Amino acid sequence: MQETKQNFDIPLHDIKPIVDIQEYSLYYLLGISFISLLIVLGIIYLTYKYIKAKNAYNIRKEHYKLITSLDLSNTKHAAYAITVLGLTFKDDSQRHSDMYDNIVQRLESYKYRKEVDLFDAEVIGYIEVYKGMIDV
């Protein structure tokens, strides 16, 4: 009988050598984290701007409230107040400017005296028309 010897040095042709594979998952994680951080910061900034704008002092609105709540029985005080507060709305349009100048001219006789009478009906009418013209 013949003895057969086994040979373990068989060449293998279909197995490839080990290859380095690039791993991008860390870059994906960093990219998504950065974009998420930008979105969160953007939302925080927009919320801050909204709250700040909501609580902002609006001088036009305040002057409109003061003009509409004026007591016209105190003639001298009302004449000065309408002159000062109405100046806020003077530059809205040419019509507002003309009306303001007309009212100021009519109120001159009620300002610079020690004792003044009550407003006449015509001046009260002009004041009411000017109040109605104001847009806040």
Buried (B, 14 or more C-beta within 10 A) or exposed (E): EEEEEEEEEEEEEEEEEEEEEEEEEEEEEEEEEEEEEEEEEEEEEEEEEEEEEEEEEEEEEEBBEBBEEBEBEEBBEBBBBBBEBBEBBBEBEEEBEEBBEEBBEBBEEBEEEEEBEEBEEEBEEBBEEBBEBBEE
